Amino acid sequence: MAVIELDPSRETPLSPARPPLHIFRPAGLVVAVVLLLALGGAAPAATTMWRSIGSIPLATEGTFTPAGDRIVTLADTDQARVLTAWQQDPPRRLWTASLPASEPPDGVVLTAGNWLFAEGDTLMVPQSDYSTVAVDLRSGQTRYTLRNRVEPALPGVGLIRRTIFRPGAANDPGSDADGMLHIGDDGRPYHEPPQRTEVSGIDLGTGRALWRLPVRGAAVTRMVGASLLVVSDDRLQEVDATTGRVLREQESAGGGWVDIVGGLAVVFGARTTTAYDLATLTPRWHTPTGPLSDTATGARCDGVVCRRSETGAEVIDPATGATRWRTGREASLRPQGSSLIEYDSVSQRPLRVVDAASGRPTADLRSWQTLSSLGTLETLLSRVEPGGKRMSFAVVRAGQIQPLGYADVIVRDCRAGDGLVVCRHDEGIELFAYRA
């Protein structure tokens, strides 16, 4: 459930919504074997395969996802949504299927995205009306449709969240009332929080419900291994994601977000942030200010716990709650193996690799323009060379920069999975194979 503040004159509360940051940016083409390049800050070269596989056509507004040994694209037309599955190497069309076009419900203020995800031989396709269509990856045939959005949990298991509000709590678009808007599971706004939330597990292969867990008020979740951590208004629960059985629970004041850091569940509440031991769910420490992202700049901390201030972020020791070191005001952090990558919150440009414990820089990334996750302990760097017709590429490996090479192509918005990197260009998407 998302929350929106309507009155800008009020002190901004800690928002429970912290959307995933799309920092997957340009990455690139092609060298068969790593070249010994004189790129600043580079580590000794190691054998890395980086080759072009080919292109797949896709409209600018379309989306795509790697799905096992395939690529799936989704493009919207006036009459239908067109799904196409492609063989990866070399790219070849396998099947095309049409899904009915859908419209957002009346009054929706939070639009549904086009985020696809695949699990086994099932592809989950979110619709604009907040339903989800499950498609057989082998044939393109529709298996079932659910009226809710589905989130991945475990192999073969998905999650559904249903928010139940008091009758009459729906927000009147013509009202001048101030305060927070609470967004339901269907994207509609309400002027008070939900009375309860039902979290359910489903079999992704069939759509069959596996279990249902009702909790008080709003709920946020996070997977921890095979368990699901559920934070509601009055308690913290560890749930077996396959059966729904509550393994342990602890009374709490609730929160709008939860991070898993250093063996702790760090719950960010409206006034207090509390760290709980994951093994026992007992509280370890708390702080009166919530170390959430700066909502004005978009600055955020992933992989570490931060407390925001006017001058930047304080990185907190997860074991004690004490401040370890500080970042700049516009800096965000993301995990990179045992290190962190610091990047500019506005431009998304990488800045440096830093030691997670001390903040000490280990590599300067300021000569690079963009970074993309490879889905491993490595991060891909890229930049457009002078003249705007050539790109160079490198990988951050073990906290250092390992050069890859150059390519005579400009790409952007890269995603990775199972040794495959997929990037956008003006005519569609470009595929690259990556092996270290």
C-alpha positions in Angstrom: 0.0 0.0 0.0 1.4 3.4 -0.9 0.8 6.7 0.9 0.6 10.2 -0.5 0.7 13.4 1.5 -1.8 16.0 0.3 -0.8 19.0 2.4 2.7 20.3 1.5 2.7 22.7 4.4 2.8 19.9 6.9 5.9 18.2 8.1 6.6 15.4 5.6 5.9 12.0 7.3 8.0 9.0 6.7 6.5 7.4 3.6 6.0 3.6 3.6 6.4 3.6 -0.2 9.9 3.3 -1.5 9.6 2.1 -5.1 12.3 0.1 -6.6 14.8 2.3 -8.2 15.3 1.7 -11.9 19.0 2.3 -12.2 19.6 -0.2 -14.9 21.2 2.0 -17.5 23.2 1.7 -20.8 25.4 -1.2 -21.2 26.8 -2.7 -24.2 28.4 -4.6 -27.0 31.0 -6.7 -27.7 34.5 -8.0 -27.2 35.2 -11.7 -27.4 38.1 -11.7 -25.0 38.9 -8.9 -22.5 41.3 -6.3 -23.9 44.0 -4.7 -21.9 42.7 -1.2 -21.9 44.2 1.8 -20.2 41.0 2.8 -18.4 41.4 4.8 -15.2 41.2 2.8 -12.0 41.2 -0.5 -13.8 42.3 -3.7 -12.1 44.5 -6.3 -13.9 42.6 -7.8 -16.8 40.9 -11.2 -16.4 39.3 -13.4 -19.0 35.8 -12.1 -19.7 33.5 -13.0 -22.6 31.2 -10.2 -23.9 29.7 -10.7 -27.3 26.7 -9.5 -29.3 23.9 -12.0 -29.8 21.6 -9.9 -32.0 18.6 -7.6 -31.9 14.8 -7.9 -31.3 12.3 -5.3 -32.5 10.3 -3.5 -29.8 8.4 -0.3 -29.7 9.7 2.5 -27.4 6.8 2.1 -25.0 7.1 -1.7 -24.9 8.7 -3.7 -22.1 10.7 -6.9 -21.9 12.1 -9.4 -19.5 14.6 -12.3 -19.6 12.7 -15.5 -18.9 14.9 -18.5 -18.4 16.4 -19.3 -21.9 14.0 -16.9 -23.6 13.2 -13.2 -23.9 9.6 -12.0 -23.6 8.5 -8.7 -25.1 5.2 -6.9 -24.4 3.8 -4.2 -26.7 0.4 -2.4 -26.3 -1.8 -1.6 -29.3 -5.3 0.0 -29.3 -7.0 -3.4 -29.5 -4.7 -5.8 -27.5 -1.5 -6.4 -25.6 0.9 -8.4 -27.8 3.2 -10.9 -26.0 6.1 -12.4 -28.0 8.6 -15.0 -26.8 12.0 -15.1 -28.5 14.8 -17.6 -28.5 18.0 -15.9 -27.1 20.9 -17.2 -29.1 20.4 -16.3 -31.9 17.2 -14.3 -31.5 14.3 -16.1 -33.2 10.5 -15.6 -32.7 9.0 -18.6 -30.9 5.4 -17.6 -30.5 3.1 -14.5 -30.3 0.0 -14.2 -28.2 -2.6 -11.5 -27.7 -4.1 -10.5 -24.4 -7.2 -8.2 -24.1 -6.4 -4.5 -23.5 -7.4 -3.3 -20.0 -8.2 0.1 -18.5 -7.3 1.4 -15.0 -10.3 1.4 -12.6 -12.1 4.8 -12.1 -10.4 7.0 -9.5 -7.0 5.3 -9.7 -4.1 7.6 -8.7 -1.3 5.0 -8.7 -1.0 3.4 -12.1 -0.2 -0.2 -12.6 3.1 -0.8 -14.4 4.1 -3.3 -17.0 6.5 -5.3 -14.9 6.7 -8.9 -16.1 8.2 -11.7 -14.2 8.8 -15.4 -15.0 8.9 -18.3 -12.7 9.6 -21.7 -14.2 7.4 -22.1 -17.2 4.9 -19.5 -16.1 5.0 -15.8 -17.1 3.0 -13.3 -14.9 1.6 -10.4 -16.9 0.2 -7.4 -14.9 -2.8 -5.6 -16.4 -3.8 -2.0 -16.1 -6.9 -2.9 -14.2 -4.6 -4.5 -11.5 -5.4 -8.1 -12.5 -2.7 -10.5 -13.4 -2.7 -13.0 -16.4 -0.6 -16.1 -16.1 0.8 -17.3 -19.5 2.5 -20.6 -20.4 6.0 -19.7 -21.4 6.2 -22.8 -23.7 3.1 -22.0 -25.8 1.8 -18.5 -25.1 -1.5 -20.0 -23.9 -3.3 -18.2 -21.0 -3.5 -20.4 -17.9 -5.6 -18.3 -15.6 -6.4 -14.7 -14.6 -6.4 -13.3 -11.0 -8.1 -10.1 -10.0 -5.0 -9.0 -8.0 -1.4 -8.1 -8.6 1.0 -11.0 -7.9 4.5 -10.7 -6.4 7.2 -13.4 -6.6 8.1 -15.2 -3.4 9.6 -18.6 -3.9 10.0 -20.9 -6.9 6.5 -21.8 -7.8 4.9 -19.5 -5.1 3.6 -16.0 -5.5 2.0 -13.5 -3.1 -1.2 -11.5 -3.3 -2.1 -8.6 -1.0 -5.7 -7.5 -0.5 -6.4 -4.3 1.5 -9.8 -3.9 3.2 -10.9 -0.4 4.1 -13.9 0.9 6.1 -17.0 1.6 4.0 -17.0 5.2 3.2 -13.3 5.7 3.5 -12.8 6.1 -0.3 -11.3 9.5 -1.1 -13.6 12.0 -2.8 -11.6 13.5 -5.8 -13.5 16.8 -5.3 -12.7 17.1 -1.6 -10.3 19.7 -0.2 -9.4 17.5 2.8 -5.7 17.5 3.8 -3.7 14.6 5.0 -2.4 11.3 3.7 -3.9 9.3 0.9 -3.7 5.5 1.5 -3.6 3.6 -1.8 -5.4 0.3 -1.9 -4.3 -2.9 -3.8 -6.4 -1.7 -6.8 -4.7 1.7 -7.0 -7.7 3.6 -5.6 -7.1 6.3 -2.9 -8.6 6.3 0.6 -8.4 9.0 3.3 -7.7 6.6 6.1 -5.6 3.4 6.4 -7.0 0.0 5.8 -8.7 -1.9 8.6 -6.9 -5.1 7.7 -4.8 -6.7 5.0 -5.0 -10.2 3.7 -1.7 -11.7 2.5 -2.1 -14.9 0.5 0.2 -17.4 -1.1 -0.7 -18.9 -4.5 0.6 -21.7 -6.7 2.0 -19.9 -9.7 1.5 -22.9 -11.9 -2.3 -23.1 -11.3 -3.3 -19.9 -9.5 -4.7 -22.0 -6.6 -4.6 -20.4 -3.2 -2.1 -22.1 -0.8 -2.8 -20.1 2.3 -4.2 -16.8 3.6 -3.0 -14.7 6.5 -5.2 -11.8 7.7 -3.4 -9.0 9.6 -4.4 -5.8 11.3 -4.1 -2.5 9.3 -1.6 -2.2 6.5 1.1 -4.8 5.8 4.6 -4.8 4.2 6.5 -7.9 3.4 10.0 -9.1 2.6 11.3 -12.5 1.7 14.1 -13.9 4.0 15.3 -17.2 2.5 12.2 -19.5 2.5 10.3 -17.4 5.0 8.1 -14.3 4.5 8.5 -11.5 7.0 5.2 -9.7 7.5 5.0 -6.3 9.2 1.5 -5.2 10.2 0.2 -2.5 12.5 0.6 -4.5 15.7 3.1 -7.3 15.1 6.1 -8.7 13.2 5.6 -12.3 11.9 7.9 -14.8 10.2 5.7 -17.0 8.0 6.5 -20.2 6.0 6.0 -18.9 2.5 4.9 -22.4 1.2 2.3 -23.2 3.9 1.5 -19.9 5.6 2.3 -21.3 9.0 3.5 -18.6 11.4 6.9 -19.6 12.7 7.4 -16.8 15.2 6.0 -13.4 16.0 6.7 -10.3 18.0 4.6 -7.4 19.0 5.6 -4.2 17.3 4.4 -0.7 16.4 4.3 -1.5 12.7 6.0 0.4 9.9 5.9 1.4 6.3 9.0 -0.4 5.1 11.3 -3.2 6.2 14.9 -3.9 5.2 17.0 -7.0 5.9 20.6 -5.9 6.9 23.2 -7.8 8.8 21.0 -10.5 10.3 18.4 -7.9 11.3 15.0 -6.9 10.2 15.0 -3.0 10.2 11.4 -1.7 10.4 10.9 1.9 9.4 8.0 3.4 11.3 6.4 6.9 11.2 8.3 8.0 14.3 10.7 5.2 15.3 12.9 2.8 13.4 13.5 -0.5 15.2 15.9 -3.4 14.4 14.8 -6.9 15.2 17.0 -10.0 15.4 16.0 -12.2 12.5 16.7 -15.4 14.5 14.4 -14.5 17.4 12.5 -11.3 16.3 13.5 -9.7 19.6 14.2 -5.9 19.4 17.9 -5.0 19.3 17.9 -1.2 19.0 15.7 1.7 17.9 16.1 5.3 16.9 13.6 8.1 17.1 14.1 9.2 13.5 13.3 7.0 10.6 16.4 6.4 8.3 14.4 6.4 5.1 15.3 7.8 1.7 15.1 11.6 1.2 11.8 12.0 -0.6 12.8 15.3 -2.2 16.0 14.1 -4.0 15.2 10.4 -4.3 18.4 9.6 -2.4 18.2 6.1 -0.9 20.3 3.4 0.8 20.2 -0.2 -0.3 22.1 -2.9 1.5 22.8 -0.6 4.5 20.8 1.3 7.1 20.9 5.1 6.8 19.6 8.0 8.8 18.9 11.1 6.6 20.0 14.6 7.6 20.2 18.0 5.9 23.8 17.3 4.9 23.5 13.7 3.7 23.1 10.2 5.1 24.5 8.6 8.2 25.3 4.9 7.6 24.4 3.0 10.7 26.0 0.0 12.2 23.2 -2.6 12.0 24.4 -4.3 15.2 24.3 -1.3 17.4 22.4 1.5 15.7 25.5 3.8 16.0 26.7 5.9 13.1 29.6 4.5 11.1 30.2 7.1 8.5 28.4 9.8 6.3 27.7 10.3 2.7 27.1 13.5 0.7 23.7 15.0 0.5 22.8 13.9 -3.0 24.4 10.5 -2.7 22.7 7.1 -2.8 24.1 3.7 -2.0 23.7 0.2 -3.5 25.4 -3.1 -2.5 28.3 -4.3 -4.6 29.6 -7.6 -3.1 31.1 -6.7 0.2 31.4 -3.1 -0.8 28.9 -0.3 -1.8 28.6 1.8 -4.9 27.9 5.4 -4.3 26.0 7.2 -7.1 24.3 10.6 -7.6 20.6 10.5 -6.6 19.5 12.8 -9.4 21.6 12.0 -12.4 22.2 8.3 -11.4 25.9 8.7 -12.4 28.2 6.4 -10.5 30.6 8.2 -8.1 32.9 5.7 -6.3 33.1 2.2 -4.8 33.4 2.4 -1.0 34.1 0.1 1.9 30.7 -0.7 3.5 32.1 -0.6 7.1 34.2 2.6 6.9 33.1 4.5 3.8 36.7 4.5 2.5 36.8 4.8 -1.3 38.3 1.9 -3.1 37.7 2.9 -6.7 36.8 6.2 -8.5 33.8 5.8 -10.9 33.3 9.4 -11.9 34.6 9.0 -15.4 31.7 6.6 -16.1 28.1 7.6 -16.9 25.8 4.7 -16.0 25.7 1.5 -14.1 23.6 -1.7 -14.5 23.3 -4.7 -12.3 24.4 -8.0 -13.8 22.4 -10.0 -11.3 25.7 -11.3 -9.7 28.3 -9.7 -7.4 29.3 -7.5 -10.3 28.1 -4.3 -11.8 28.4 -3.1 -15.4 29.7 0.4 -16.1 29.3 2.2 -19.4 29.9 5.6 -21.0 29.5 7.3 -24.3 32.8 8.2 -25.8 33.5 11.7 -27.3 31.7 12.0 -30.6 28.6 10.2 -29.3 28.9 7.2 -31.6 30.9 4.8 -29.5 30.6 3.3 -26.0 33.1 1.8 -23.6 32.3 -0.8 -20.9 33.8 -2.2 -17.7 32.7 -4.3 -14.8 33.1 -3.6 -11.1 34.5 -6.8 -9.7 35.7 -7.3 -6.1 35.5 -3.6 -5.5 37.7 -2.7 -8.5 37.2 -1.8 -12.2 37.8 -4.5 -14.8 37.7 -3.1 -18.4 35.7 -4.9 -21.1 36.1 -3.0 -24.3 34.4 -0.7 -26.8 31.3 -1.0 -29.1 30.1 1.1 -32.0 26.5 1.1 -30.7 24.6 3.2 -28.2 22.3 1.3 -25.8 20.5 2.1 -22.5 18.2 0.6 -19.8 20.0 -2.7 -19.4 18.7 -5.8 -17.5 20.5 -9.0 -16.8 19.8 -12.6 -16.0 21.6 -16.0 -16.3 24.6 -14.6 -18.3 22.4 -12.5 -20.6 22.4 -8.7 -20.8 19.5 -7.1 -22.6 19.6 -3.3 -23.4 17.4 -0.9 -25.3 18.2 1.1 -28.4 16.1 3.2 -30.7 14.8 0.3 -32.8 14.2 -2.3 -30.0 16.5 -4.3 -27.7 20.0 -5.6 -28.1 21.2 -8.9 -26.6 24.7 -9.7 -25.3 26.2 -12.8 -23.7 28.3 -12.2 -20.6 30.6 -14.7 -19.0 33.5 -14.2 -16.5 
